Amino acid sequence: MLRLSDHEVKMMEQRIRLEQQRTYQANKMVDNLHHKYFFQHIFQPKR
């Protein structure tokens, strides 16, 4: 069994948290883009 020091464990948790935040923000950006294009396609023909 590999023993990790407290510092290494903290660093790993921090990295995992950062990765989760980054993917969450990326997903939110993609969602916003999808909504933007979706609404454009709905509302443009009625002009």
CHARMM internal coordinates of N, CA and C (Angstrom, degrees):
IC EDIT
DIST 1 N 1 CA 1.4720
DIST 1 CA 1 C 1.5279
ANGL 1 N 1 CA 1 C 109.24
DIST 1 C 2 N 1.2982
ANGL 1 CA 1 C 2 N 115.51
DIHE 1 N 1 CA 1 C 2 N 132.02
DIST 2 N 2 CA 1.4635
ANGL 1 C 2 N 2 CA 120.70
DIHE 1 CA 1 C 2 N 2 CA -178.68
DIST 2 CA 2 C 1.5214
ANGL 2 N 2 CA 2 C 109.62
DIHE 1 C 2 N 2 CA 2 C -83.77
DIST 2 C 3 N 1.3212
ANGL 2 CA 2 C 3 N 115.83
DIHE 2 N 2 CA 2 C 3 N 125.68
DIST 3 N 3 CA 1.4652
ANGL 2 C 3 N 3 CA 119.00
DIHE 2 CA 2 C 3 N 3 CA 179.31
DIST 3 CA 3 C 1.5195
ANGL 3 N 3 CA 3 C 109.75
DIHE 2 C 3 N 3 CA 3 C -95.50
DIST 3 C 4 N 1.3190
ANGL 3 CA 3 C 4 N 115.83
DIHE 3 N 3 CA 3 C 4 N 129.88
DIST 4 N 4 CA 1.4530
ANGL 3 C 4 N 4 CA 121.02
DIHE 3 CA 3 C 4 N 4 CA 177.06
DIST 4 CA 4 C 1.5193
ANGL 4 N 4 CA 4 C 109.19
DIHE 3 C 4 N 4 CA 4 C -107.07
DIST 4 C 5 N 1.3053
ANGL 4 CA 4 C 5 N 114.92
DIHE 4 N 4 CA 4 C 5 N 141.47
DIST 5 N 5 CA 1.4603
ANGL 4 C 5 N 5 CA 118.16
DIHE 4 CA 4 C 5 N 5 CA 175.12
DIST 5 CA 5 C 1.5252
ANGL 5 N 5 CA 5 C 109.14
DIHE 4 C 5 N 5 CA 5 C -74.16
DIST 5 C 6 N 1.3293
ANGL 5 CA 5 C 6 N 116.40
DIHE 5 N 5 CA 5 C 6 N 161.96
DIST 6 N 6 CA 1.4669
ANGL 5 C 6 N 6 CA 120.52
DIHE 5 CA 5 C 6 N 6 CA 179.55
DIST 6 CA 6 C 1.5259
ANGL 6 N 6 CA 6 C 110.65
DIHE 5 C 6 N 6 CA 6 C -56.10
DIST 6 C 7 N 1.3371
ANGL 6 CA 6 C 7 N 115.65
DIHE 6 N 6 CA 6 C 7 N -39.75
DIST 7 N 7 CA 1.4607
ANGL 6 C 7 N 7 CA 119.62
DIHE 6 CA 6 C 7 N 7 CA -178.42
DIST 7 CA 7 C 1.5322
ANGL 7 N 7 CA 7 C 110.30
DIHE 6 C 7 N 7 CA 7 C -62.14
DIST 7 C 8 N 1.3303
ANGL 7 CA 7 C 8 N 116.67
DIHE 7 N 7 CA 7 C 8 N -45.66
DIST 8 N 8 CA 1.4619
ANGL 7 C 8 N 8 CA 119.68
DIHE 7 CA 7 C 8 N 8 CA -178.99
DIST 8 CA 8 C 1.5263
ANGL 8 N 8 CA 8 C 111.34
DIHE 7 C 8 N 8 CA 8 C -63.58
DIST 8 C 9 N 1.3330
ANGL 8 CA 8 C 9 N 115.40
DIHE 8 N 8 CA 8 C 9 N -40.31
DIST 9 N 9 CA 1.4671
ANGL 8 C 9 N 9 CA 118.77
DIHE 8 CA 8 C 9 N 9 CA 178.53
DIST 9 CA 9 C 1.5215
ANGL 9 N 9 CA 9 C 110.06
DIHE 8 C 9 N 9 CA 9 C -62.02
DIST 9 C 10 N 1.3328
ANGL 9 CA 9 C 10 N 116.95
DIHE 9 N 9 CA 9 C 10 N -44.27
DIST 10 N 10 CA 1.4735
ANGL 9 C 10 N 10 CA 120.50
DIHE 9 CA 9 C 10 N 10 CA 179.37
DIST 10 CA 10 C 1.5231
ANGL 10 N 10 CA 10 C 110.44
DIHE 9 C 10 N 10 CA 10 C -60.82
DIST 10 C 11 N 1.3382
ANGL 10 CA 10 C 11 N 116.39
DIHE 10 N 10 CA 10 C 11 N -43.92
DIST 11 N 11 CA 1.4567
ANGL 10 C 11 N 11 CA 119.73
DIHE 10 CA 10 C 11 N 11 CA -179.21
DIST 11 CA 11 C 1.5310
ANGL 11 N 11 CA 11 C 110.61
DIHE 10 C 11 N 11 CA 11 C -62.10
DIST 11 C 12 N 1.3347
ANGL 11 CA 11 C 12 N 116.18
DIHE 11 N 11 CA 11 C 12 N -42.71
DIST 12 N 12 CA 1.4630
ANGL 11 C 12 N 12 CA 119.35
DIHE 11 CA 11 C 12 N 12 CA 179.71
DIST 12 CA 12 C 1.5221
ANGL 12 N 12 CA 12 C 110.64
DIHE 11 C 12 N 12 CA 12 C -62.99
DIST 12 C 13 N 1.3283
ANGL 12 CA 12 C 13 N 116.92
DIHE 12 N 12 CA 12 C 13 N -45.12
DIST 13 N 13 CA 1.4666
ANGL 12 C 13 N 13 CA 120.07
DIHE 12 CA 12 C 13 N 13 CA 179.43
DIST 13 CA 13 C 1.5203
ANGL 13 N 13 CA 13 C 110.45
DIHE 12 C 13 N 13 CA 13 C -61.21
DIST 13 C 14 N 1.3437
ANGL 13 CA 13 C 14 N 115.76
DIHE 13 N 13 CA 13 C 14 N -40.92
DIST 14 N 14 CA 1.4635
ANGL 13 C 14 N 14 CA 119.85
DIHE 13 CA 13 C 14 N 14 CA 179.78
DIST 14 CA 14 C 1.5323
ANGL 14 N 14 CA 14 C 110.03
DIHE 13 C 14 N 14 CA 14 C -61.93
DIST 14 C 15 N 1.3429
ANGL 14 CA 14 C 15 N 115.83
DIHE 14 N 14 CA 14 C 15 N -43.94
DIST 15 N 15 CA 1.4619
ANGL 14 C 15 N 15 CA 119.49
DIHE 14 CA 14 C 15 N 15 CA -178.44
DIST 15 CA 15 C 1.5261
ANGL 15 N 15 CA 15 C 109.98
DIHE 14 C 15 N 15 CA 15 C -63.71
DIST 15 C 16 N 1.3323
ANGL 15 CA 15 C 16 N 116.43
DIHE 15 N 15 CA 15 C 16 N -42.62
DIST 16 N 16 CA 1.4699
ANGL 15 C 16 N 16 CA 120.22
DIHE 15 CA 15 C 16 N 16 CA 179.89
DIST 16 CA 16 C 1.5211
ANGL 16 N 16 CA 16 C 109.74
DIHE 15 C 16 N 16 CA 16 C -62.11
DIST 16 C 17 N 1.3417
ANGL 16 CA 16 C 17 N 116.21
DIHE 16 N 16 CA 16 C 17 N -43.29
DIST 17 N 17 CA 1.4664
ANGL 16 C 17 N 17 CA 119.95
DIHE 16 CA 16 C 17 N 17 CA -179.66
DIST 17 CA 17 C 1.5243
ANGL 17 N 17 CA 17 C 110.02
DIHE 16 C 17 N 17 CA 17 C -62.11
DIST 17 C 18 N 1.3310
ANGL 17 CA 17 C 18 N 116.91
DIHE 17 N 17 CA 17 C 18 N -43.43
DIST 18 N 18 CA 1.4620
ANGL 17 C 18 N 18 CA 120.10
DIHE 17 CA 17 C 18 N 18 CA 179.44
DIST 18 CA 18 C 1.5235
ANGL 18 N 18 CA 18 C 110.40
DIHE 17 C 18 N 18 CA 18 C -61.11
DIST 18 C 19 N 1.3387
ANGL 18 CA 18 C 19 N 116.75
DIHE 18 N 18 CA 18 C 19 N -44.30
DIST 19 N 19 CA 1.4625
ANGL 18 C 19 N 19 CA 120.22
DIHE 18 CA 18 C 19 N 19 CA 179.76
DIST 19 CA 19 C 1.5232
ANGL 19 N 19 CA 19 C 110.23
DIHE 18 C 19 N 19 CA 19 C -59.99
DIST 19 C 20 N 1.3318
ANGL 19 CA 19 C 20 N 117.28
DIHE 19 N 19 CA 19 C 20 N -44.13
DIST 20 N 20 CA 1.4610
ANGL 19 C 20 N 20 CA 120.53
DIHE 19 CA 19 C 20 N 20 CA -179.60
DIST 20 CA 20 C 1.5218
ANGL 20 N 20 CA 20 C 110.29
DIHE 19 C 20 N 20 CA 20 C -62.37
DIST 20 C 21 N 1.3401
ANGL 20 CA 20 C 21 N 117.04
DIHE 20 N 20 CA 20 C 21 N -43.36
DIST 21 N 21 CA 1.4669
ANGL 20 C 21 N 21 CA 119.75
DIHE 20 CA 20 C 21 N 21 CA 179.18
DIST 21 CA 21 C 1.5236
ANGL 21 N 21 CA 21 C 110.12
DIHE 20 C 21 N 21 CA 21 C -61.75
DIST 21 C 22 N 1.3463
ANGL 21 CA 21 C 22 N 116.40
DIHE 21 N 21 CA 21 C 22 N -42.38
DIST 22 N 22 CA 1.4633
ANGL 21 C 22 N 22 CA 119.58
DIHE 21 CA 21 C 22 N 22 CA -176.68
DIST 22 CA 22 C 1.5274
ANGL 22 N 22 CA 22 C 109.68
DIHE 21 C 22 N 22 CA 22 C -64.41
DIST 22 C 23 N 1.3297
ANGL 22 CA 22 C 23 N 117.54
DIHE 22 N 22 CA 22 C 23 N -45.57
DIST 23 N 23 CA 1.4621
ANGL 22 C 23 N 23 CA 119.13
DIHE 22 CA 22 C 23 N 23 CA -179.15
DIST 23 CA 23 C 1.5254
ANGL 23 N 23 CA 23 C 109.73
DIHE 22 C 23 N 23 CA 23 C -65.58
DIST 23 C 24 N 1.3450
ANGL 23 CA 23 C 24 N 117.26
DIHE 23 N 23 CA 23 C 24 N -37.01
DIST 24 N 24 CA 1.4652
ANGL 23 C 24 N 24 CA 120.30
DIHE 23 CA 23 C 24 N 24 CA 179.11
DIST 24 CA 24 C 1.5245
ANGL 24 N 24 CA 24 C 109.93
DIHE 23 C 24 N 24 CA 24 C -61.86
DIST 24 C 25 N 1.3524
ANGL 24 CA 24 C 25 N 116.69
DIHE 24 N 24 CA 24 C 25 N -46.04
DIST 25 N 25 CA 1.4639
ANGL 24 C 25 N 25 CA 119.94
DIHE 24 CA 24 C 25 N 25 CA -179.21
DIST 25 CA 25 C 1.5208
ANGL 25 N 25 CA 25 C 110.49
DIHE 24 C 25 N 25 CA 25 C -65.42
DIST 25 C 26 N 1.3343
ANGL 25 CA 25 C 26 N 117.17
DIHE 25 N 25 CA 25 C 26 N -40.17
DIST 26 N 26 CA 1.4653
ANGL 25 C 26 N 26 CA 120.41
DIHE 25 CA 25 C 26 N 26 CA 179.33
DIST 26 CA 26 C 1.5234
ANGL 26 N 26 CA 26 C 109.99
DIHE 25 C 26 N 26 CA 26 C -62.69
DIST 26 C 27 N 1.3314
ANGL 26 CA 26 C 27 N 116.79
DIHE 26 N 26 CA 26 C 27 N -43.01
DIST 27 N 27 CA 1.4644
ANGL 26 C 27 N 27 CA 120.07
DIHE 26 CA 26 C 27 N 27 CA 178.95
DIST 27 CA 27 C 1.5217
ANGL 27 N 27 CA 27 C 110.58
DIHE 26 C 27 N 27 CA 27 C -63.11
DIST 27 C 28 N 1.3396
ANGL 27 CA 27 C 28 N 116.75
DIHE 27 N 27 CA 27 C 28 N -39.07
DIST 28 N 28 CA 1.4640
ANGL 27 C 28 N 28 CA 119.32
DIHE 27 CA 27 C 28 N 28 CA 179.41
DIST 28 CA 28 C 1.5242
ANGL 28 N 28 CA 28 C 110.14
DIHE 27 C 28 N 28 CA 28 C -64.37
DIST 28 C 29 N 1.3444
ANGL 28 CA 28 C 29 N 117.08
DIHE 28 N 28 CA 28 C 29 N -42.46
DIST 29 N 29 CA 1.4598
ANGL 28 C 29 N 29 CA 120.40
DIHE 28 CA 28 C 29 N 29 CA 178.81
DIST 29 CA 29 C 1.5246
ANGL 29 N 29 CA 29 C 110.24
DIHE 28 C 29 N 29 CA 29 C -60.60
DIST 29 C 30 N 1.3338
ANGL 29 CA 29 C 30 N 116.27
DIHE 29 N 29 CA 29 C 30 N -45.14
DIST 30 N 30 CA 1.4671
ANGL 29 C 30 N 30 CA 120.17
DIHE 29 CA 29 C 30 N 30 CA 179.72
DIST 30 CA 30 C 1.5213
ANGL 30 N 30 CA 30 C 110.04
DIHE 29 C 30 N 30 CA 30 C -61.38
DIST 30 C 31 N 1.3265
ANGL 30 CA 30 C 31 N 116.69
DIHE 30 N 30 CA 30 C 31 N -43.02
DIST 31 N 31 CA 1.4653
ANGL 30 C 31 N 31 CA 120.34
DIHE 30 CA 30 C 31 N 31 CA 178.31
DIST 31 CA 31 C 1.5278
ANGL 31 N 31 CA 31 C 110.44
DIHE 30 C 31 N 31 CA 31 C -59.18
DIST 31 C 32 N 1.3412
ANGL 31 CA 31 C 32 N 116.53
DIHE 31 N 31 CA 31 C 32 N -44.84
DIST 32 N 32 CA 1.4651
ANGL 31 C 32 N 32 CA 119.55
DIHE 31 CA 31 C 32 N 32 CA -179.13
DIST 32 CA 32 C 1.5210
ANGL 32 N 32 CA 32 C 110.39
DIHE 31 C 32 N 32 CA 32 C -61.75
DIST 32 C 33 N 1.3460
ANGL 32 CA 32 C 33 N 116.54
DIHE 32 N 32 CA 32 C 33 N -42.18
DIST 33 N 33 CA 1.4634
ANGL 32 C 33 N 33 CA 119.23
DIHE 32 CA 32 C 33 N 33 CA 178.81
DIST 33 CA 33 C 1.5229
ANGL 33 N 33 CA 33 C 110.15
DIHE 32 C 33 N 33 CA 33 C -62.04
DIST 33 C 34 N 1.3264
ANGL 33 CA 33 C 34 N 116.73
DIHE 33 N 33 CA 33 C 34 N -44.95
DIST 34 N 34 CA 1.4643
ANGL 33 C 34 N 34 CA 120.16
DIHE 33 CA 33 C 34 N 34 CA 179.73
DIST 34 CA 34 C 1.5282
ANGL 34 N 34 CA 34 C 109.95
DIHE 33 C 34 N 34 CA 34 C -58.83
DIST 34 C 35 N 1.3297
ANGL 34 CA 34 C 35 N 117.30
DIHE 34 N 34 CA 34 C 35 N -45.00
DIST 35 N 35 CA 1.4626
ANGL 34 C 35 N 35 CA 120.49
DIHE 34 CA 34 C 35 N 35 CA -179.73
DIST 35 CA 35 C 1.5252
ANGL 35 N 35 CA 35 C 109.98
DIHE 34 C 35 N 35 CA 35 C -61.31
DIST 35 C 36 N 1.3418
ANGL 35 CA 35 C 36 N 116.19
DIHE 35 N 35 CA 35 C 36 N -43.29
DIST 36 N 36 CA 1.4584
ANGL 35 C 36 N 36 CA 119.99
DIHE 35 CA 35 C 36 N 36 CA -177.72
DIST 36 CA 36 C 1.5278
ANGL 36 N 36 CA 36 C 110.06
DIHE 35 C 36 N 36 CA 36 C -59.69
DIST 36 C 37 N 1.3450
ANGL 36 CA 36 C 37 N 116.23
DIHE 36 N 36 CA 36 C 37 N -50.91
DIST 37 N 37 CA 1.4633
ANGL 36 C 37 N 37 CA 119.49
DIHE 36 CA 36 C 37 N 37 CA -177.82
DIST 37 CA 37 C 1.5280
ANGL 37 N 37 CA 37 C 110.83
DIHE 36 C 37 N 37 CA 37 C -66.31
DIST 37 C 38 N 1.3345
ANGL 37 CA 37 C 38 N 115.63
DIHE 37 N 37 CA 37 C 38 N -38.94
DIST 38 N 38 CA 1.4655
ANGL 37 C 38 N 38 CA 120.82
DIHE 37 CA 37 C 38 N 38 CA 179.60
DIST 38 CA 38 C 1.5246
ANGL 38 N 38 CA 38 C 109.92
DIHE 37 C 38 N 38 CA 38 C -57.47
DIST 38 C 39 N 1.3353
ANGL 38 CA 38 C 39 N 116.33
DIHE 38 N 38 CA 38 C 39 N -49.89
DIST 39 N 39 CA 1.4628
ANGL 38 C 39 N 39 CA 119.42
DIHE 38 CA 38 C 39 N 39 CA -177.52
DIST 39 CA 39 C 1.5244
ANGL 39 N 39 CA 39 C 110.73
DIHE 38 C 39 N 39 CA 39 C -68.97
DIST 39 C 40 N 1.3385
ANGL 39 CA 39 C 40 N 117.43
DIHE 39 N 39 CA 39 C 40 N -35.22
DIST 40 N 40 CA 1.4630
ANGL 39 C 40 N 40 CA 119.05
DIHE 39 CA 39 C 40 N 40 CA 177.24
DIST 40 CA 40 C 1.5255
ANGL 40 N 40 CA 40 C 109.84
DIHE 39 C 40 N 40 CA 40 C -60.00
DIST 40 C 41 N 1.3338
ANGL 40 CA 40 C 41 N 116.31
DIHE 40 N 40 CA 40 C 41 N -45.77
DIST 41 N 41 CA 1.4622
ANGL 40 C 41 N 41 CA 119.90
DIHE 40 CA 40 C 41 N 41 CA -178.14
DIST 41 CA 41 C 1.5273
ANGL 41 N 41 CA 41 C 110.78
DIHE 40 C 41 N 41 CA 41 C -64.64
DIST 41 C 42 N 1.3290
ANGL 41 CA 41 C 42 N 116.83
DIHE 41 N 41 CA 41 C 42 N -33.88
DIST 42 N 42 CA 1.4713
ANGL 41 C 42 N 42 CA 119.06
DIHE 41 CA 41 C 42 N 42 CA -179.56
DIST 42 CA 42 C 1.5294
ANGL 42 N 42 CA 42 C 110.18
DIHE 41 C 42 N 42 CA 42 C -72.01
DIST 42 C 43 N 1.3351
ANGL 42 CA 42 C 43 N 116.71
DIHE 42 N 42 CA 42 C 43 N -45.89
DIST 43 N 43 CA 1.4622
ANGL 42 C 43 N 43 CA 119.23
DIHE 42 CA 42 C 43 N 43 CA -168.33
DIST 43 CA 43 C 1.5259
ANGL 43 N 43 CA 43 C 113.12
DIHE 42 C 43 N 43 CA 43 C -90.78
DIST 43 C 44 N 1.3323
ANGL 43 CA 43 C 44 N 119.28
DIHE 43 N 43 CA 43 C 44 N -20.14
DIST 44 N 44 CA 1.4611
ANGL 43 C 44 N 44 CA 118.84
DIHE 43 CA 43 C 44 N 44 CA -176.48
DIST 44 CA 44 C 1.5345
ANGL 44 N 44 CA 44 C 113.28
DIHE 43 C 44 N 44 CA 44 C -65.25
DIST 44 C 45 N 1.3421
ANGL 44 CA 44 C 45 N 119.23
DIHE 44 N 44 CA 44 C 45 N -43.63
DIST 45 N 45 CA 1.4748
ANGL 44 C 45 N 45 CA 117.57
DIHE 44 CA 44 C 45 N 45 CA -176.80
DIST 45 CA 45 C 1.5251
ANGL 45 N 45 CA 45 C 113.54
DIHE 44 C 45 N 45 CA 45 C -61.69
DIST 45 C 46 N 1.3291
ANGL 45 CA 45 C 46 N 118.33
DIHE 45 N 45 CA 45 C 46 N -22.39
DIST 46 N 46 CA 1.4651
ANGL 45 C 46 N 46 CA 120.23
DIHE 45 CA 45 C 46 N 46 CA -176.13
DIST 46 CA 46 C 1.5252
ANGL 46 N 46 CA 46 C 112.42
DIHE 45 C 46 N 46 CA 46 C -84.93
DIST 46 C 47 N 1.3440
ANGL 46 CA 46 C 47 N 117.26
DIHE 46 N 46 CA 46 C 47 N 3.29
DIST 47 N 47 CA 1.4657
ANGL 46 C 47 N 47 CA 118.38
DIHE 46 CA 46 C 47 N 47 CA -179.41
DIST 47 CA 47 C 1.5206
ANGL 47 N 47 CA 47 C 109.76
DIHE 46 C 47 N 47 CA 47 C -71.74
END
COOR INIT
IC SEED 1 N 1 CA 1 C
IC BUILD
